[in-house]
Amino acid sequence: MPKKKGPKIDLTMTPEMEAYADEVKEQLDKLKNEKIQMKVERTAQKGKTHLSLQDKRLNEVPEEIANIPDCEWIDLSRNNLTALPDALFEKCTTLQKLDISRNKITELPDSIEKLSNLEEFYVQSNELSHLPATMAKLKLLKYFNFARNGTGMFPEGIVNCHLLRELSCGHNALQMIPDAEWCLLERFDAINNLIGAFPSTIGSWIGCKSINLACNAIQEVPAALGGLLNLEELNLNDNSIKTLPVEFSQLVKLQKLFLGKNHLINKREDVEPLMLLIGMTELRELYIHKNGFTSLPTEFGNLREMVKFSAANNKLKSLPPLMGCWEHIEELYLSHNDIKAVPFTFGAFRKLKELQISHNPILETLPKGMAENRSLLQVDIRECSAELTLDKQFQALPYCRWQGVKMGKGKDKKKKKK
């Protein structure tokens, strides 16, 4: 029998209820502000150099914050701040770290130049359409993050911040990187902007270990990039790159390389981009998906530290048997190609956890040896040949999730119906 519906409850707020709610909110805000004020005062009295007011639902910065002597770092992140008081910049001149991220701040005052001892500055996830030129006087700045603001330009004079170690400016509207000689820079992240080229001074970033320029409008990789011999991670996914300079082969310390979603092909103007990678024997992750490659070099077998590899959405017709030497491989993404057969050497994989090889319309089977890999957790062979068959030993894989076939002990596998 259907359950009887109870009487409807009227949740409409009366004027009296609204007035009472406002009164309660006002009292709670007053208590909150008093508690915060007490915390600031205690910090000043005890001579502490650190103050954290993270996630306190602040609408404004307590004025007492300027009375903390010799304060070294202040955390005001995750609040509702829209502006900062001048006193913060005029009196807290000993600050070494300031975190005002994840607020609603629309502008930084020019008086920020008075924080001459600042080494770490975090302003990400605000509403800053521009940054003051006076930031050029922050000579000691080492870590600067202004990602997710909608900013259209780097702060004028940031080229003078020669001590920068990490610079994050992703998810903005930046169109160019300043020609700065940041010799000490180790990490640069400008993902998801409108940047069309590398800076002309990129060769001076000799200490850089990580560069992320994914999701931009870069068309050309400069030869000078090959001089960054300490580079360990390079992300150029989702750009408009057509080829690579021969100097790219010098990046032998790379451990993670992202070249997916570009316009690369096997050979253009006597340059074979994939052949430039065969000496990068420390590579652990390589992504070349969504390009126009028709084959992979046999020498890829030398990349024996590979853990994750993606060549999906290309035009591959075969795979080099020597890839079977990748004893550390855990994830293989080869879907949306024209692969007819997987080399029997792939049966030697013992750490492979995920194999994505769907939408290869002429693929007819997988190596029998792969059925001995008890680490296999997921295999996707959807939209492959109608004649695709698998050895019965695959049914014994204990934890593997299959897509494209039905598996079960003691039963013949069947192709899933469309």
C-alpha positions as CSV (number, residue, x, y, z in Angstrom):
1,M,0.0,0.0,0.0
2,P,1.2,3.5,-0.8
3,K,2.4,5.5,2.2
4,K,0.0,8.3,3.3
5,K,1.4,11.7,2.8
6,G,1.6,13.8,5.9
7,P,0.4,17.4,6.2
8,K,2.5,20.0,4.3
9,I,4.7,22.1,6.4
10,D,4.8,25.8,5.7
11,L,8.5,27.0,5.7
12,T,7.8,30.6,4.8
13,M,9.7,33.0,6.9
14,T,7.6,35.6,8.6
15,P,9.0,39.2,9.1
16,E,9.5,38.4,12.8
17,M,11.4,35.2,12.0
18,E,13.6,37.1,9.5
19,A,14.4,39.8,12.1
20,Y,15.3,37.2,14.7
21,A,17.6,35.4,12.2
22,D,19.3,38.7,11.4
23,E,19.8,39.4,15.1
24,V,21.3,36.0,15.7
25,K,23.6,36.4,12.7
26,E,24.7,39.8,14.0
27,Q,25.5,38.4,17.4
28,L,27.4,35.5,15.9
29,D,29.5,37.8,13.7
30,K,30.2,40.0,16.8
31,L,31.4,36.9,18.7
32,K,33.5,35.8,15.7
33,N,35.2,39.2,15.4
34,E,35.9,39.3,19.1
35,K,37.5,35.9,19.0
36,I,39.6,36.9,16.1
37,Q,40.6,40.1,17.7
38,M,41.7,38.2,20.8
39,K,43.8,35.8,18.7
40,V,45.5,38.7,17.0
41,E,46.2,40.4,20.4
42,R,47.5,37.2,21.9
43,T,49.8,36.7,18.9
44,A,51.2,40.3,19.5
45,Q,51.5,39.8,23.3
46,K,53.4,36.5,23.1
47,G,55.7,37.8,20.4
48,K,54.7,35.2,17.9
49,T,55.9,35.8,14.3
50,H,53.1,33.7,12.6
51,L,49.4,34.4,12.3
52,S,46.8,32.2,10.6
53,L,43.3,33.4,10.0
54,Q,42.6,30.9,7.3
55,D,38.9,30.1,6.6
56,K,37.5,32.4,9.4
57,R,34.7,33.9,7.1
58,L,36.4,37.3,7.4
59,N,34.9,40.2,5.5
60,E,37.7,42.6,6.4
61,V,41.2,42.3,7.9
62,P,41.4,43.2,11.6
63,E,43.3,46.5,12.0
64,E,45.1,45.1,15.0
65,I,47.0,42.8,12.6
66,A,49.4,45.7,12.0
67,N,50.4,45.8,15.7
68,I,52.2,42.4,15.6
69,P,55.9,43.2,15.9
70,D,58.3,41.4,13.7
71,C,55.6,39.3,12.0
72,E,57.1,37.0,9.4
73,W,54.0,35.4,7.9
74,I,50.3,35.9,7.7
75,D,47.7,33.6,6.3
76,L,44.3,35.2,5.3
77,S,43.3,32.6,2.7
78,R,39.8,31.2,2.2
79,N,37.8,34.2,3.5
80,N,35.5,36.8,2.0
81,L,37.9,39.6,1.7
82,T,37.5,42.2,-1.1
83,A,40.2,44.6,-0.1
84,L,43.3,44.9,2.1
85,P,44.0,47.7,4.5
86,D,47.0,50.0,3.8
87,A,48.2,49.3,7.4
88,L,49.0,45.7,6.4
89,F,51.6,46.9,3.9
90,E,52.8,50.0,5.7
91,K,53.5,48.5,9.1
92,C,54.0,44.8,8.5
93,T,57.3,45.4,6.6
94,T,59.0,42.3,8.2
95,L,56.6,39.9,6.4
96,Q,58.3,37.1,4.6
97,K,55.2,35.2,3.6
98,L,51.7,36.5,2.8
99,D,48.8,34.2,1.7
100,I,45.6,36.0,0.6
101,S,44.5,33.3,-1.8
102,R,40.9,32.2,-2.3
103,N,39.2,35.5,-1.5
104,K,37.4,38.1,-3.6
105,I,40.1,40.7,-3.7
106,T,39.8,43.0,-6.8
107,E,42.9,45.1,-6.4
108,L,46.3,45.3,-4.7
109,P,47.6,48.7,-3.6
110,D,50.8,50.2,-4.8
111,S,52.0,50.2,-1.2
112,I,52.8,46.5,-1.6
113,E,56.3,47.7,-2.5
114,K,56.9,48.3,1.2
115,L,56.9,44.5,1.8
116,S,60.6,44.5,0.8
117,N,61.3,41.3,2.8
118,L,58.5,39.3,1.1
119,E,59.7,35.9,-0.2
120,E,56.4,34.1,-0.6
121,F,53.2,35.7,-2.0
122,Y,50.1,33.8,-2.8
123,V,47.1,35.6,-4.4
124,Q,45.6,32.8,-6.5
125,S,41.8,32.5,-6.9
126,N,40.8,36.1,-6.4
127,E,39.4,38.7,-8.9
128,L,42.6,40.6,-9.8
129,S,42.4,41.8,-13.4
130,H,45.9,43.4,-13.0
131,L,48.8,43.5,-10.6
132,P,50.6,46.6,-9.5
133,A,53.9,47.6,-11.2
134,T,55.4,48.3,-7.8
135,M,55.8,44.5,-7.3
136,A,59.1,45.1,-9.2
137,K,60.5,46.2,-5.8
138,L,59.9,42.8,-4.2
139,K,63.5,41.8,-4.9
140,L,63.5,38.9,-2.5
141,L,60.4,37.2,-3.9
142,K,61.0,33.5,-4.4
143,Y,57.5,31.9,-4.6
144,F,54.7,33.8,-6.4
145,N,51.2,32.4,-7.3
146,F,48.6,34.5,-9.1
147,A,46.7,31.7,-10.9
148,R,42.9,31.8,-11.5
149,N,42.4,35.6,-11.5
150,G,41.6,36.5,-15.1
151,T,44.8,38.6,-15.2
152,G,45.8,39.7,-18.7
153,M,49.4,40.6,-18.1
154,F,52.3,39.8,-15.9
155,P,53.0,42.5,-13.3
156,E,55.3,45.1,-14.9
157,G,58.8,44.8,-13.6
158,I,58.5,41.1,-12.5
159,V,61.6,40.6,-14.7
160,N,63.5,42.2,-11.9
161,C,62.6,39.5,-9.4
162,H,65.7,37.5,-10.1
163,L,65.4,35.2,-7.1
164,L,62.1,33.6,-8.2
165,R,62.1,29.8,-7.7
166,E,58.4,29.0,-8.4
167,L,56.0,31.0,-10.5
168,S,52.3,29.9,-11.0
169,C,50.0,31.9,-13.2
170,G,47.7,29.3,-14.8
171,H,44.1,29.8,-15.7
172,N,44.4,33.5,-16.6
173,A,44.2,35.4,-19.9
174,L,48.0,35.9,-20.3
175,Q,49.1,36.3,-23.9
176,M,52.9,36.5,-23.5
177,I,55.7,35.6,-21.0
178,P,58.1,38.5,-20.2
179,D,61.7,38.1,-21.4
180,A,63.0,37.5,-18.0
181,E,66.3,35.9,-17.1
182,W,65.1,33.8,-14.2
183,C,68.3,31.7,-13.7
184,L,67.1,30.3,-10.4
185,L,63.5,29.4,-11.5
186,E,62.7,25.8,-10.8
187,R,59.0,25.5,-11.6
188,F,56.9,27.5,-14.0
189,D,53.2,26.9,-14.5
190,A,51.2,28.9,-17.0
191,I,48.6,26.3,-18.0
192,N,45.4,27.4,-19.7
193,N,46.2,30.9,-21.0
194,L,46.5,32.5,-24.4
195,I,50.3,32.4,-24.6
196,G,51.6,32.1,-28.2
197,A,55.3,31.7,-27.8
198,F,58.1,30.9,-25.4
199,P,60.1,33.9,-24.1
200,S,63.2,34.8,-26.0
201,T,65.2,34.3,-22.8
202,I,64.0,30.8,-22.2
203,G,67.6,29.6,-22.5
204,S,68.6,31.4,-19.3
205,W,66.2,29.3,-17.2
206,I,69.0,26.9,-16.6
207,G,67.8,25.7,-13.2
208,C,64.3,24.9,-14.3
209,K,63.0,21.5,-13.5
210,S,59.3,21.8,-14.5
211,I,57.5,23.8,-17.1
212,N,53.7,23.6,-17.7
213,L,52.4,25.4,-20.8
214,A,49.5,23.1,-21.6
215,C,46.4,24.5,-23.1
216,N,47.9,27.6,-24.8
217,A,48.5,28.7,-28.4
218,I,52.1,27.8,-28.8
219,Q,53.1,26.9,-32.4
220,E,56.9,26.6,-32.2
221,V,59.3,25.1,-29.7
222,P,62.6,27.1,-29.6
223,A,66.0,25.4,-30.0
224,A,67.1,27.2,-26.8
225,L,64.7,25.0,-24.8
226,G,67.1,22.1,-25.4
227,G,69.6,23.9,-23.1
228,L,67.5,23.4,-20.0
229,L,69.5,20.3,-19.0
230,N,67.9,20.0,-15.5
231,L,64.3,19.8,-16.9
232,E,62.4,16.8,-15.4
233,E,58.8,17.6,-16.4
234,L,57.6,19.4,-19.6
235,N,53.9,19.8,-20.4
236,L,53.0,21.1,-23.8
237,N,49.7,19.3,-24.2
238,D,46.9,21.0,-26.2
239,N,48.9,23.5,-28.3
240,S,49.5,23.9,-32.0
241,I,53.0,22.5,-32.2
242,K,53.9,20.9,-35.6
243,T,57.5,19.8,-35.0
244,L,60.4,19.8,-32.5
245,P,63.9,21.2,-32.8
246,V,66.7,18.8,-32.9
247,E,68.1,20.3,-29.7
248,F,65.1,18.8,-28.0
249,S,67.0,15.5,-27.8
250,Q,69.3,17.1,-25.2
251,L,66.6,17.0,-22.5
252,V,67.8,13.6,-21.3
253,K,66.7,14.2,-17.6
254,L,63.0,14.4,-18.5
255,Q,60.9,12.0,-16.5
256,K,57.4,13.3,-17.6
257,L,56.8,14.6,-21.1
258,F,53.4,15.7,-22.4
259,L,53.0,16.3,-26.1
260,G,49.4,15.3,-26.6
261,K,46.8,17.1,-28.7
262,N,49.2,18.9,-31.1
263,H,49.9,18.6,-34.8
264,L,52.9,16.4,-34.7
265,I,53.6,13.7,-37.3
266,N,56.4,11.1,-37.8
267,K,58.4,13.4,-40.1
268,R,58.3,17.0,-41.1
269,E,61.0,19.0,-42.7
270,D,63.6,16.2,-42.1
271,V,62.8,16.2,-38.4
272,E,61.4,13.0,-36.8
273,P,60.0,14.2,-33.4
274,L,59.7,10.7,-31.9
275,M,63.4,9.9,-32.7
276,L,64.4,12.9,-30.6
277,L,63.0,11.1,-27.5
278,I,64.8,7.8,-27.8
279,G,67.7,9.0,-25.6
280,M,65.4,10.1,-22.8
281,T,66.0,6.9,-20.8
282,E,64.7,8.4,-17.6
283,L,61.2,8.9,-18.9
284,R,58.5,7.5,-16.7
285,E,55.5,9.1,-18.3
286,L,55.0,10.0,-22.0
287,Y,51.9,11.3,-23.6
288,I,51.7,11.7,-27.4
289,H,48.0,11.2,-27.9
290,K,45.9,13.1,-30.4
291,N,48.6,13.7,-33.0
292,G,49.2,12.2,-36.4
293,F,51.7,9.5,-35.8
294,T,51.5,6.3,-37.9
295,S,54.3,4.3,-36.2
296,L,56.5,4.3,-33.1
297,P,60.3,3.9,-33.3
298,T,61.7,0.5,-32.5
299,E,64.2,2.3,-30.2
300,F,61.3,3.1,-27.9
301,G,62.2,-0.2,-26.3
302,N,65.1,1.7,-24.7
303,L,62.7,3.7,-22.5
304,R,62.7,1.0,-19.9
305,E,61.6,3.2,-16.9
306,M,58.2,3.9,-18.6
307,V,55.3,3.7,-16.2
308,K,52.5,5.5,-18.1
309,F,52.3,5.8,-21.9
310,S,49.6,7.2,-24.1
311,A,49.5,7.1,-27.9
312,A,45.7,7.1,-28.2
313,N,44.0,8.9,-31.1
314,N,46.7,8.6,-33.6
315,K,47.0,6.5,-36.8
316,L,49.2,3.7,-35.4
317,K,49.1,0.4,-37.4
318,S,51.6,-1.6,-35.3
319,L,53.6,-1.5,-32.1
320,P,57.4,-2.2,-31.7
321,P,57.9,-5.6,-30.1
322,L,60.8,-4.1,-28.0
323,M,58.2,-2.1,-26.0
324,G,57.8,-5.5,-24.2
325,C,61.0,-4.5,-22.3
326,W,59.0,-1.9,-20.3
327,E,59.1,-3.9,-17.1
328,H,57.6,-1.0,-15.0
329,I,54.7,-0.2,-17.3
330,E,51.4,0.2,-15.4
331,E,49.1,2.1,-17.8
332,L,48.9,1.8,-21.6
333,Y,46.5,4.0,-23.6
334,L,46.4,2.9,-27.3
335,S,42.7,3.4,-28.2
336,H,41.5,4.9,-31.4
337,N,44.2,3.7,-33.7
338,D,44.5,1.1,-36.5
339,I,46.4,-1.6,-34.6
340,K,45.9,-5.1,-35.9
341,A,48.0,-7.1,-33.4
342,V,49.6,-6.6,-30.1
343,P,53.2,-8.0,-30.0
344,F,53.5,-11.2,-28.1
345,T,56.3,-9.6,-26.1
346,F,53.6,-7.6,-24.2
347,G,52.8,-10.8,-22.5
348,A,55.9,-10.2,-20.4
349,F,54.3,-7.2,-18.6
350,R,53.8,-8.1,-14.9
351,K,52.9,-4.6,-13.5
352,L,50.4,-3.5,-16.1
353,K,47.2,-2.5,-14.4
354,E,45.3,-0.8,-17.2
355,L,45.1,-1.4,-20.9
356,Q,43.0,0.9,-23.0
357,I,43.0,-0.4,-26.6
358,S,39.4,0.1,-27.7
359,H,38.4,1.4,-31.1
360,N,41.0,-0.4,-33.1
361,P,38.7,-1.9,-35.7
362,I,41.0,-4.6,-37.0
363,L,42.4,-5.8,-33.6
364,E,41.8,-9.5,-33.4
365,T,43.4,-10.7,-30.2
366,L,45.7,-10.0,-27.2
367,P,48.8,-12.0,-26.4
368,K,48.2,-15.1,-24.4
369,G,51.0,-14.2,-22.0
370,M,49.1,-11.2,-20.7
371,A,46.7,-13.6,-19.0
372,E,49.4,-14.4,-16.6
373,N,49.6,-10.9,-15.3
374,R,47.7,-10.9,-12.0
375,S,48.1,-7.1,-11.7
376,L,45.7,-6.4,-14.5
377,L,42.7,-4.4,-13.3
378,Q,41.1,-3.0,-16.4
379,V,41.0,-3.8,-20.1
380,D,38.9,-1.9,-22.6
381,I,38.6,-3.6,-26.0
382,R,35.3,-2.1,-27.2
383,E,34.7,-1.5,-30.9
384,C,37.5,-3.8,-32.1
385,S,37.2,-6.5,-34.8
386,A,34.1,-8.6,-34.8
387,E,36.5,-11.6,-35.1
388,L,38.3,-10.7,-31.8
389,T,39.0,-13.7,-29.6
390,L,40.8,-14.1,-26.3
391,D,42.5,-17.1,-24.8
392,K,40.4,-18.8,-22.1
393,Q,43.2,-18.1,-19.5
394,F,42.0,-14.5,-19.4
395,Q,38.9,-15.6,-17.6
396,A,41.1,-16.5,-14.6
397,L,42.3,-12.9,-14.0
398,P,40.9,-12.4,-10.4
399,Y,40.3,-8.6,-10.3
400,C,40.2,-7.5,-13.9
401,R,37.3,-5.4,-15.2
402,W,36.6,-5.9,-18.9
403,Q,34.9,-3.6,-21.3
404,G,33.9,-5.0,-24.7
405,V,33.6,-8.6,-23.7
406,K,31.8,-10.7,-21.1
407,M,34.1,-12.7,-18.8
408,G,33.3,-15.4,-16.4
409,K,34.9,-18.6,-15.1
410,G,33.9,-21.7,-16.9
411,K,32.1,-19.7,-19.7
412,D,33.1,-18.7,-23.1
413,K,33.5,-15.0,-23.4
414,K,31.2,-13.3,-25.8
415,K,31.4,-10.0,-27.5
416,K,29.0,-7.5,-26.0
417,K,26.1,-6.6,-28.2
418,K,26.0,-3.0,-29.4
